[in-house]
Amino acid sequence: MVKGLMLAVMLAVAAGCTTARGGFCAVSSPLRLSAASVDALSDAEVRALLAHNRKGERLCGWKP
């Protein structure tokens, strides 16, 4: 499940390279995981997840 989630994150990040609010913000949402799920992630997966959420904060106004 985690690998599928990370694939979705990577695809969303790659597809969401627009700065228009209608693109990335229309199809993406913050990724929120349980503590147990976070503990199971690799460092690369954590970096990808954080990059996705930070992009959403910057472009879409998501709150942590």
N, CA, C, O and CB atoms as a CASP TS submission, in Angstrom:
PFRMAT TS
TARGET T0000
AUTHOR 0000-0000-0000
METHOD Language model
MODEL 1
PARENT N/A
ATOM      1  N   MET     1       0.815  -1.184   0.000  1.00  0.00           N
ATOM      2  CA  MET     1       0.000   0.000   0.000  1.00  0.00           C
ATOM      3  C   MET     1       0.865   1.256   0.000  1.00  0.00           C
ATOM      4  O   MET     1       0.570   2.222  -0.705  1.00  0.00           O
ATOM      5  CB  MET     1      -0.931  -0.007   1.193  1.00  0.00           C
ATOM      6  N   VAL     2       1.926   1.239   0.788  1.00  0.00           N
ATOM      7  CA  VAL     2       2.796   2.412   0.877  1.00  0.00           C
ATOM      8  C   VAL     2       3.467   2.677  -0.462  1.00  0.00           C
ATOM      9  O   VAL     2       3.586   3.831  -0.876  1.00  0.00           O
ATOM     10  CB  VAL     2       3.858   2.222   1.977  1.00  0.00           C
ATOM     11  N   LYS     3       3.909   1.620  -1.146  1.00  0.00           N
ATOM     12  CA  LYS     3       4.567   1.821  -2.443  1.00  0.00           C
ATOM     13  C   LYS     3       3.587   2.395  -3.457  1.00  0.00           C
ATOM     14  O   LYS     3       3.963   3.238  -4.272  1.00  0.00           O
ATOM     15  CB  LYS     3       5.156   0.496  -2.965  1.00  0.00           C
ATOM     16  N   GLY     4       2.332   1.945  -3.417  1.00  0.00           N
ATOM     17  CA  GLY     4       1.313   2.498  -4.308  1.00  0.00           C
ATOM     18  C   GLY     4       1.053   3.961  -4.013  1.00  0.00           C
ATOM     19  O   GLY     4       0.877   4.769  -4.925  1.00  0.00           O
ATOM     20  N   LEU     5       1.029   4.296  -2.732  1.00  0.00           N
ATOM     21  CA  LEU     5       0.832   5.685  -2.328  1.00  0.00           C
ATOM     22  C   LEU     5       1.981   6.547  -2.824  1.00  0.00           C
ATOM     23  O   LEU     5       1.772   7.653  -3.321  1.00  0.00           O
ATOM     24  CB  LEU     5       0.702   5.794  -0.802  1.00  0.00           C
ATOM     25  N   MET     6       3.194   6.031  -2.683  1.00  0.00           N
ATOM     26  CA  MET     6       4.349   6.809  -3.111  1.00  0.00           C
ATOM     27  C   MET     6       4.374   6.974  -4.636  1.00  0.00           C
ATOM     28  O   MET     6       4.785   8.018  -5.143  1.00  0.00           O
ATOM     29  CB  MET     6       5.644   6.143  -2.630  1.00  0.00           C
ATOM     30  N   LEU     7       3.938   5.952  -5.357  1.00  0.00           N
ATOM     31  CA  LEU     7       3.832   6.084  -6.815  1.00  0.00           C
ATOM     32  C   LEU     7       2.841   7.187  -7.157  1.00  0.00           C
ATOM     33  O   LEU     7       3.092   8.003  -8.044  1.00  0.00           O
ATOM     34  CB  LEU     7       3.397   4.741  -7.467  1.00  0.00           C
ATOM     35  N   ALA     8       1.718   7.212  -6.454  1.00  0.00           N
ATOM     36  CA  ALA     8       0.725   8.257  -6.690  1.00  0.00           C
ATOM     37  C   ALA     8       1.301   9.637  -6.378  1.00  0.00           C
ATOM     38  O   ALA     8       1.048  10.601  -7.101  1.00  0.00           O
ATOM     39  CB  ALA     8      -0.531   8.003  -5.844  1.00  0.00           C
ATOM     40  N   VAL     9       2.076   9.723  -5.300  1.00  0.00           N
ATOM     41  CA  VAL     9       2.710  10.996  -4.935  1.00  0.00           C
ATOM     42  C   VAL     9       3.659  11.445  -6.035  1.00  0.00           C
ATOM     43  O   VAL     9       3.620  12.597  -6.467  1.00  0.00           O
ATOM     44  CB  VAL     9       3.470  10.869  -3.595  1.00  0.00           C
ATOM     45  N   MET    10       4.503  10.539  -6.482  1.00  0.00           N
ATOM     46  CA  MET    10       5.480  10.893  -7.517  1.00  0.00           C
ATOM     47  C   MET    10       4.789  11.335  -8.807  1.00  0.00           C
ATOM     48  O   MET    10       5.218  12.298  -9.443  1.00  0.00           O
ATOM     49  CB  MET    10       6.409   9.703  -7.802  1.00  0.00           C
ATOM     50  N   LEU    11       3.725  10.638  -9.190  1.00  0.00           N
ATOM     51  CA  LEU    11       2.989  11.023 -10.392  1.00  0.00           C
ATOM     52  C   LEU    11       2.318  12.377 -10.213  1.00  0.00           C
ATOM     53  O   LEU    11       2.301  13.191 -11.136  1.00  0.00           O
ATOM     54  CB  LEU    11       1.945   9.964 -10.741  1.00  0.00           C
ATOM     55  N   ALA    12       1.768  12.619  -9.039  1.00  0.00           N
ATOM     56  CA  ALA    12       1.127  13.906  -8.782  1.00  0.00           C
ATOM     57  C   ALA    12       2.141  15.037  -8.811  1.00  0.00           C
ATOM     58  O   ALA    12       1.867  16.110  -9.347  1.00  0.00           O
ATOM     59  CB  ALA    12       0.405  13.885  -7.437  1.00  0.00           C
ATOM     60  N   VAL    13       3.306  14.797  -8.238  1.00  0.00           N
ATOM     61  CA  VAL    13       4.352  15.822  -8.243  1.00  0.00           C
ATOM     62  C   VAL    13       4.815  16.088  -9.667  1.00  0.00           C
ATOM     63  O   VAL    13       4.979  17.241 -10.065  1.00  0.00           O
ATOM     64  CB  VAL    13       5.545  15.394  -7.361  1.00  0.00           C
ATOM     65  N   ALA    14       5.025  15.026 -10.432  1.00  0.00           N
ATOM     66  CA  ALA    14       5.493  15.189 -11.815  1.00  0.00           C
ATOM     67  C   ALA    14       4.439  15.868 -12.682  1.00  0.00           C
ATOM     68  O   ALA    14       4.773  16.694 -13.531  1.00  0.00           O
ATOM     69  CB  ALA    14       5.864  13.830 -12.417  1.00  0.00           C
ATOM     70  N   ALA    15       3.182  15.529 -12.476  1.00  0.00           N
ATOM     71  CA  ALA    15       2.114  16.098 -13.296  1.00  0.00           C
ATOM     72  C   ALA    15       1.716  17.495 -12.829  1.00  0.00           C
ATOM     73  O   ALA    15       1.117  18.253 -13.591  1.00  0.00           O
ATOM     74  CB  ALA    15       0.900  15.185 -13.278  1.00  0.00           C
ATOM     75  N   GLY    16       2.036  17.835 -11.611  1.00  0.00           N
ATOM     76  CA  GLY    16       1.590  19.104 -11.053  1.00  0.00           C
ATOM     77  C   GLY    16       2.625  20.198 -11.133  1.00  0.00           C
ATOM     78  O   GLY    16       2.792  20.955 -10.177  1.00  0.00           O
ATOM     79  N   CYS    17       3.315  20.302 -12.227  1.00  0.00           N
ATOM     80  CA  CYS    17       4.377  21.287 -12.345  1.00  0.00           C
ATOM     81  C   CYS    17       3.867  22.664 -12.725  1.00  0.00           C
ATOM     82  O   CYS    17       4.670  23.567 -12.961  1.00  0.00           O
ATOM     83  CB  CYS    17       5.380  20.830 -13.352  1.00  0.00           C
ATOM     84  N   THR    18       2.588  22.846 -12.790  1.00  0.00           N
ATOM     85  CA  THR    18       2.027  24.136 -13.126  1.00  0.00           C
ATOM     86  C   THR    18       1.877  24.989 -11.872  1.00  0.00           C
ATOM     87  O   THR    18       1.735  24.453 -10.773  1.00  0.00           O
ATOM     88  CB  THR    18       0.681  23.968 -13.828  1.00  0.00           C
ATOM     89  N   THR    19       1.905  26.277 -12.021  1.00  0.00           N
ATOM     90  CA  THR    19       1.706  27.156 -10.874  1.00  0.00           C
ATOM     91  C   THR    19       0.268  27.651 -10.816  1.00  0.00           C
ATOM     92  O   THR    19      -0.111  28.335  -9.865  1.00  0.00           O
ATOM     93  CB  THR    19       2.671  28.342 -10.932  1.00  0.00           C
ATOM     94  N   ALA    20      -0.529  27.320 -11.808  1.00  0.00           N
ATOM     95  CA  ALA    20      -1.932  27.741 -11.802  1.00  0.00           C
ATOM     96  C   ALA    20      -2.690  26.969 -10.733  1.00  0.00           C
ATOM     97  O   ALA    20      -2.486  25.765 -10.573  1.00  0.00           O
ATOM     98  CB  ALA    20      -2.583  27.527 -13.195  1.00  0.00           C
ATOM     99  N   ARG    21      -3.552  27.642 -10.010  1.00  0.00           N
ATOM    100  CA  ARG    21      -4.307  26.988  -8.944  1.00  0.00           C
ATOM    101  C   ARG    21      -5.211  25.894  -9.484  1.00  0.00           C
ATOM    102  O   ARG    21      -5.535  24.956  -8.755  1.00  0.00           O
ATOM    103  CB  ARG    21      -5.133  28.006  -8.183  1.00  0.00           C
ATOM    104  N   GLY    22      -5.623  25.985 -10.725  1.00  0.00           N
ATOM    105  CA  GLY    22      -6.534  24.999 -11.283  1.00  0.00           C
ATOM    106  C   GLY    22      -5.898  23.659 -11.561  1.00  0.00           C
ATOM    107  O   GLY    22      -6.602  22.649 -11.536  1.00  0.00           O
ATOM    108  N   GLY    23      -4.609  23.592 -11.825  1.00  0.00           N
ATOM    109  CA  GLY    23      -3.951  22.335 -12.171  1.00  0.00           C
ATOM    110  C   GLY    23      -3.692  21.465 -10.966  1.00  0.00           C
ATOM    111  O   GLY    23      -4.519  20.619 -10.626  1.00  0.00           O
ATOM    112  N   PHE    24      -2.581  21.652 -10.325  1.00  0.00           N
ATOM    113  CA  PHE    24      -2.160  20.839  -9.193  1.00  0.00           C
ATOM    114  C   PHE    24      -3.201  20.864  -8.080  1.00  0.00           C
ATOM    115  O   PHE    24      -3.539  19.819  -7.523  1.00  0.00           O
ATOM    116  CB  PHE    24      -0.813  21.324  -8.665  1.00  0.00           C
ATOM    117  N   CYS    25      -3.700  22.022  -7.759  1.00  0.00           N
ATOM    118  CA  CYS    25      -4.627  22.165  -6.629  1.00  0.00           C
ATOM    119  C   CYS    25      -5.964  21.486  -6.885  1.00  0.00           C
ATOM    120  O   CYS    25      -6.628  21.049  -5.946  1.00  0.00           O
ATOM    121  CB  CYS    25      -4.856  23.631  -6.325  1.00  0.00           C
ATOM    122  N   ALA    26      -6.360  21.394  -8.139  1.00  0.00           N
ATOM    123  CA  ALA    26      -7.640  20.773  -8.467  1.00  0.00           C
ATOM    124  C   ALA    26      -7.589  19.258  -8.347  1.00  0.00           C
ATOM    125  O   ALA    26      -8.613  18.624  -8.090  1.00  0.00           O
ATOM    126  CB  ALA    26      -8.063  21.159  -9.866  1.00  0.00           C
ATOM    127  N   VAL    27      -6.425  18.676  -8.528  1.00  0.00           N
ATOM    128  CA  VAL    27      -6.341  17.207  -8.541  1.00  0.00           C
ATOM    129  C   VAL    27      -5.574  16.631  -7.364  1.00  0.00           C
ATOM    130  O   VAL    27      -5.503  15.409  -7.230  1.00  0.00           O
ATOM    131  CB  VAL    27      -5.696  16.747  -9.813  1.00  0.00           C
ATOM    132  N   SER    28      -5.005  17.455  -6.518  1.00  0.00           N
ATOM    133  CA  SER    28      -4.181  16.959  -5.417  1.00  0.00           C
ATOM    134  C   SER    28      -4.771  17.361  -4.079  1.00  0.00           C
ATOM    135  O   SER    28      -5.557  18.303  -3.979  1.00  0.00           O
ATOM    136  CB  SER    28      -2.748  17.481  -5.539  1.00  0.00           C
ATOM    137  N   SER    29      -4.377  16.634  -3.070  1.00  0.00           N
ATOM    138  CA  SER    29      -4.760  16.965  -1.695  1.00  0.00           C
ATOM    139  C   SER    29      -3.595  16.591  -0.790  1.00  0.00           C
ATOM    140  O   SER    29      -2.721  15.820  -1.186  1.00  0.00           O
ATOM    141  CB  SER    29      -6.081  16.220  -1.262  1.00  0.00           C
ATOM    142  N   PRO    30      -3.580  17.134   0.424  1.00  0.00           N
ATOM    143  CA  PRO    30      -2.480  16.813   1.337  1.00  0.00           C
ATOM    144  C   PRO    30      -2.442  15.317   1.640  1.00  0.00           C
ATOM    145  O   PRO    30      -3.482  14.666   1.745  1.00  0.00           O
ATOM    146  CB  PRO    30      -2.615  17.612   2.643  1.00  0.00           C
ATOM    147  N   LEU    31      -1.247  14.792   1.776  1.00  0.00           N
ATOM    148  CA  LEU    31      -1.068  13.393   2.139  1.00  0.00           C
ATOM    149  C   LEU    31      -0.813  13.332   3.635  1.00  0.00           C
ATOM    150  O   LEU    31       0.175  13.875   4.131  1.00  0.00           O
ATOM    151  CB  LEU    31       0.101  12.733   1.334  1.00  0.00           C
ATOM    152  N   ARG    32      -1.695  12.678   4.334  1.00  0.00           N
ATOM    153  CA  ARG    32      -1.594  12.568   5.783  1.00  0.00           C
ATOM    154  C   ARG    32      -1.550  11.084   6.136  1.00  0.00           C
ATOM    155  O   ARG    32      -2.457  10.326   5.791  1.00  0.00           O
ATOM    156  CB  ARG    32      -2.790  13.292   6.501  1.00  0.00           C
ATOM    157  N   LEU    33      -0.508  10.688   6.813  1.00  0.00           N
ATOM    158  CA  LEU    33      -0.309   9.289   7.169  1.00  0.00           C
ATOM    159  C   LEU    33      -0.300   9.117   8.679  1.00  0.00           C
ATOM    160  O   LEU    33      -0.033  10.059   9.426  1.00  0.00           O
ATOM    161  CB  LEU    33       0.995   8.760   6.568  1.00  0.00           C
ATOM    162  N   SER    34      -0.598   7.897   9.117  1.00  0.00           N
ATOM    163  CA  SER    34      -0.494   7.591  10.539  1.00  0.00           C
ATOM    164  C   SER    34       0.985   7.504  10.913  1.00  0.00           C
ATOM    165  O   SER    34       1.844   7.371  10.042  1.00  0.00           O
ATOM    166  CB  SER    34      -1.240   6.261  10.886  1.00  0.00           C
ATOM    167  N   ALA    35       1.273   7.578  12.196  1.00  0.00           N
ATOM    168  CA  ALA    35       2.655   7.483  12.656  1.00  0.00           C
ATOM    169  C   ALA    35       3.267   6.144  12.260  1.00  0.00           C
ATOM    170  O   ALA    35       4.442   6.080  11.899  1.00  0.00           O
ATOM    171  CB  ALA    35       2.728   7.669  14.174  1.00  0.00           C
ATOM    172  N   ALA    36       2.479   5.083  12.327  1.00  0.00           N
ATOM    173  CA  ALA    36       2.984   3.755  11.953  1.00  0.00           C
ATOM    174  C   ALA    36       3.345   3.707  10.472  1.00  0.00           C
ATOM    175  O   ALA    36       4.342   3.089  10.098  1.00  0.00           O
ATOM    176  CB  ALA    36       1.940   2.670  12.276  1.00  0.00           C
ATOM    177  N   SER    37       2.547   4.351   9.632  1.00  0.00           N
ATOM    178  CA  SER    37       2.846   4.381   8.198  1.00  0.00           C
ATOM    179  C   SER    37       4.113   5.176   7.917  1.00  0.00           C
ATOM    180  O   SER    37       4.931   4.776   7.088  1.00  0.00           O
ATOM    181  CB  SER    37       1.672   4.979   7.418  1.00  0.00           C
ATOM    182  N   VAL    38       4.276   6.295   8.604  1.00  0.00           N
ATOM    183  CA  VAL    38       5.463   7.125   8.414  1.00  0.00           C
ATOM    184  C   VAL    38       6.715   6.358   8.817  1.00  0.00           C
ATOM    185  O   VAL    38       7.744   6.455   8.148  1.00  0.00           O
ATOM    186  CB  VAL    38       5.350   8.429   9.223  1.00  0.00           C
ATOM    187  N   ASP    39       6.636   5.603   9.897  1.00  0.00           N
ATOM    188  CA  ASP    39       7.785   4.821  10.368  1.00  0.00           C
ATOM    189  C   ASP    39       8.225   3.780   9.344  1.00  0.00           C
ATOM    190  O   ASP    39       9.389   3.380   9.336  1.00  0.00           O
ATOM    191  CB  ASP    39       7.448   4.134  11.687  1.00  0.00           C
ATOM    192  N   ALA    40       7.312   3.334   8.480  1.00  0.00           N
ATOM    193  CA  ALA    40       7.620   2.301   7.499  1.00  0.00           C
ATOM    194  C   ALA    40       8.201   2.870   6.195  1.00  0.00           C
ATOM    195  O   ALA    40       8.634   2.102   5.336  1.00  0.00           O
ATOM    196  CB  ALA    40       6.371   1.506   7.194  1.00  0.00           C
ATOM    197  N   LEU    41       8.218   4.185   6.036  1.00  0.00           N
ATOM    198  CA  LEU    41       8.685   4.802   4.796  1.00  0.00           C
ATOM    199  C   LEU    41      10.207   4.872   4.745  1.00  0.00           C
ATOM    200  O   LEU    41      10.878   4.988   5.771  1.00  0.00           O
ATOM    201  CB  LEU    41       8.095   6.202   4.648  1.00  0.00           C
ATOM    202  N   SER    42      10.732   4.798   3.525  1.00  0.00           N
ATOM    203  CA  SER    42      12.164   5.020   3.335  1.00  0.00           C
ATOM    204  C   SER    42      12.427   6.525   3.360  1.00  0.00           C
ATOM    205  O   SER    42      11.494   7.326   3.306  1.00  0.00           O
ATOM    206  CB  SER    42      12.664   4.383   1.991  1.00  0.00           C
ATOM    207  N   ASP    43      13.680   6.896   3.441  1.00  0.00           N
ATOM    208  CA  ASP    43      14.035   8.323   3.426  1.00  0.00           C
ATOM    209  C   ASP    43      13.578   8.987   2.131  1.00  0.00           C
ATOM    210  O   ASP    43      13.094  10.119   2.151  1.00  0.00           O
ATOM    211  CB  ASP    43      15.555   8.503   3.601  1.00  0.00           C
ATOM    212  N   ALA    44      13.727   8.295   1.014  1.00  0.00           N
ATOM    213  CA  ALA    44      13.314   8.851  -0.280  1.00  0.00           C
ATOM    214  C   ALA    44      11.797   9.055  -0.324  1.00  0.00           C
ATOM    215  O   ALA    44      11.317  10.053  -0.862  1.00  0.00           O
ATOM    216  CB  ALA    44      13.760   7.923  -1.433  1.00  0.00           C
ATOM    217  N   GLU    45      11.055   8.117   0.236  1.00  0.00           N
ATOM    218  CA  GLU    45       9.599   8.244   0.260  1.00  0.00           C
ATOM    219  C   GLU    45       9.168   9.403   1.150  1.00  0.00           C
ATOM    220  O   GLU    45       8.224  10.120   0.817  1.00  0.00           O
ATOM    221  CB  GLU    45       8.955   6.939   0.744  1.00  0.00           C
ATOM    222  N   VAL    46       9.841   9.594   2.268  1.00  0.00           N
ATOM    223  CA  VAL    46       9.536  10.720   3.153  1.00  0.00           C
ATOM    224  C   VAL    46       9.813  12.035   2.432  1.00  0.00           C
ATOM    225  O   VAL    46       9.010  12.965   2.505  1.00  0.00           O
ATOM    226  CB  VAL    46      10.364  10.633   4.460  1.00  0.00           C
ATOM    227  N   ARG    47      10.941  12.115   1.741  1.00  0.00           N
ATOM    228  CA  ARG    47      11.266  13.343   0.997  1.00  0.00           C
ATOM    229  C   ARG    47      10.203  13.638  -0.063  1.00  0.00           C
ATOM    230  O   ARG    47       9.805  14.791  -0.230  1.00  0.00           O
ATOM    231  CB  ARG    47      12.656  13.221   0.332  1.00  0.00           C
ATOM    232  N   ALA    48       9.737  12.610  -0.783  1.00  0.00           N
ATOM    233  CA  ALA    48       8.714  12.804  -1.815  1.00  0.00           C
ATOM    234  C   ALA    48       7.395  13.267  -1.198  1.00  0.00           C
ATOM    235  O   ALA    48       6.735  14.156  -1.736  1.00  0.00           O
ATOM    236  CB  ALA    48       8.499  11.502  -2.608  1.00  0.00           C
ATOM    237  N   LEU    49       7.015  12.673  -0.084  1.00  0.00           N
ATOM    238  CA  LEU    49       5.780  13.043   0.582  1.00  0.00           C
ATOM    239  C   LEU    49       5.851  14.490   1.076  1.00  0.00           C
ATOM    240  O   LEU    49       4.909  15.261   0.896  1.00  0.00           O
ATOM    241  CB  LEU    49       5.495  12.088   1.751  1.00  0.00           C
ATOM    242  N   LEU    50       6.970  14.848   1.698  1.00  0.00           N
ATOM    243  CA  LEU    50       7.138  16.223   2.174  1.00  0.00           C
ATOM    244  C   LEU    50       7.152  17.219   1.021  1.00  0.00           C
ATOM    245  O   LEU    50       6.590  18.308   1.136  1.00  0.00           O
ATOM    246  CB  LEU    50       8.425  16.350   2.983  1.00  0.00           C
ATOM    247  N   ALA    51       7.785  16.857  -0.080  1.00  0.00           N
ATOM    248  CA  ALA    51       7.821  17.751  -1.245  1.00  0.00           C
ATOM    249  C   ALA    51       6.410  17.996  -1.762  1.00  0.00           C
ATOM    250  O   ALA    51       6.058  19.125  -2.104  1.00  0.00           O
ATOM    251  CB  ALA    51       8.708  17.157  -2.368  1.00  0.00           C
ATOM    252  N   HIS    52       5.605  16.942  -1.819  1.00  0.00           N
ATOM    253  CA  HIS    52       4.220  17.071  -2.279  1.00  0.00           C
ATOM    254  C   HIS    52       3.444  18.012  -1.359  1.00  0.00           C
ATOM    255  O   HIS    52       2.782  18.936  -1.831  1.00  0.00           O
ATOM    256  CB  HIS    52       3.531  15.685  -2.337  1.00  0.00           C
ATOM    257  N   ASN    53       3.524  17.781  -0.061  1.00  0.00           N
ATOM    258  CA  ASN    53       2.764  18.602   0.887  1.00  0.00           C
ATOM    259  C   ASN    53       3.261  20.042   0.928  1.00  0.00           C
ATOM    260  O   ASN    53       2.460  20.966   1.066  1.00  0.00           O
ATOM    261  CB  ASN    53       2.839  17.996   2.278  1.00  0.00           C
ATOM    262  N   ARG    54       4.553  20.244   0.812  1.00  0.00           N
ATOM    263  CA  ARG    54       5.085  21.621   0.797  1.00  0.00           C
ATOM    264  C   ARG    54       4.667  22.358  -0.463  1.00  0.00           C
ATOM    265  O   ARG    54       4.385  23.555  -0.422  1.00  0.00           O
ATOM    266  CB  ARG    54       6.620  21.611   0.907  1.00  0.00           C
ATOM    267  N   LYS    55       4.627  21.651  -1.577  1.00  0.00           N
ATOM    268  CA  LYS    55       4.155  22.267  -2.823  1.00  0.00           C
ATOM    269  C   LYS    55       2.701  22.699  -2.667  1.00  0.00           C
ATOM    270  O   LYS    55       2.324  23.786  -3.103  1.00  0.00           O
ATOM    271  CB  LYS    55       4.303  21.285  -4.019  1.00  0.00           C
ATOM    272  N   GLY    56       1.891  21.857  -2.050  1.00  0.00           N
ATOM    273  CA  GLY    56       0.493  22.195  -1.801  1.00  0.00           C
ATOM    274  C   GLY    56       0.341  23.386  -0.871  1.00  0.00           C
ATOM    275  O   GLY    56      -0.545  24.218  -1.067  1.00  0.00           O
ATOM    276  N   GLU    57       1.203  23.475   0.148  1.00  0.00           N
ATOM    277  CA  GLU    57       1.184  24.633   1.035  1.00  0.00           C
ATOM    278  C   GLU    57       1.469  25.901   0.252  1.00  0.00           C
ATOM    279  O   GLU    57       0.799  26.919   0.425  1.00  0.00           O
ATOM    280  CB  GLU    57       2.202  24.467   2.167  1.00  0.00           C
ATOM    281  N   ARG    58       2.479  25.826  -0.614  1.00  0.00           N
ATOM    282  CA  ARG    58       2.920  26.995  -1.371  1.00  0.00           C
ATOM    283  C   ARG    58       1.899  27.403  -2.443  1.00  0.00           C
ATOM    284  O   ARG    58       1.567  28.582  -2.570  1.00  0.00           O
ATOM    285  CB  ARG    58       4.273  26.712  -2.022  1.00  0.00           C
ATOM    286  N   LEU    59       1.407  26.429  -3.207  1.00  0.00           N
ATOM    287  CA  LEU    59       0.539  26.751  -4.344  1.00  0.00           C
ATOM    288  C   LEU    59      -0.942  26.825  -3.993  1.00  0.00           C
ATOM    289  O   LEU    59      -1.686  27.612  -4.577  1.00  0.00           O
ATOM    290  CB  LEU    59       0.732  25.735  -5.420  1.00  0.00           C
ATOM    291  N   CYS    60      -1.364  26.009  -3.044  1.00  0.00           N
ATOM    292  CA  CYS    60      -2.796  25.853  -2.793  1.00  0.00           C
ATOM    293  C   CYS    60      -3.245  26.392  -1.449  1.00  0.00           C
ATOM    294  O   CYS    60      -4.445  26.475  -1.184  1.00  0.00           O
ATOM    295  CB  CYS    60      -3.166  24.417  -2.885  1.00  0.00           C
ATOM    296  N   GLY    61      -2.294  26.763  -0.591  1.00  0.00           N
ATOM    297  CA  GLY    61      -2.655  27.283   0.717  1.00  0.00           C
ATOM    298  C   GLY    61      -3.000  26.213   1.729  1.00  0.00           C
ATOM    299  O   GLY    61      -3.657  26.498   2.731  1.00  0.00           O
ATOM    300  N   TRP    62      -2.561  24.966   1.481  1.00  0.00           N
ATOM    301  CA  TRP    62      -2.814  23.903   2.461  1.00  0.00           C
ATOM    302  C   TRP    62      -2.180  24.279   3.789  1.00  0.00           C
ATOM    303  O   TRP    62      -1.118  24.899   3.825  1.00  0.00           O
ATOM    304  CB  TRP    62      -2.263  22.538   1.963  1.00  0.00           C
ATOM    305  N   LYS    63      -2.819  23.912   4.855  1.00  0.00           N
ATOM    306  CA  LYS    63      -2.294  24.156   6.205  1.00  0.00           C
ATOM    307  C   LYS    63      -1.730  22.835   6.737  1.00  0.00           C
ATOM    308  O   LYS    63      -2.323  21.780   6.516  1.00  0.00           O
ATOM    309  CB  LYS    63      -3.415  24.726   7.169  1.00  0.00           C
ATOM    310  N   PRO    64      -0.594  22.883   7.433  1.00  0.00           N
ATOM    311  CA  PRO    64      -0.006  21.648   7.993  1.00  0.00           C
ATOM    312  C   PRO    64      -0.919  21.001   9.013  1.00  0.00           C
ATOM    313  O   PRO    64      -0.577  19.960   9.576  1.00  0.00           O
ATOM    314  CB  PRO    64       1.345  21.943   8.637  1.00  0.00           C
TER
END
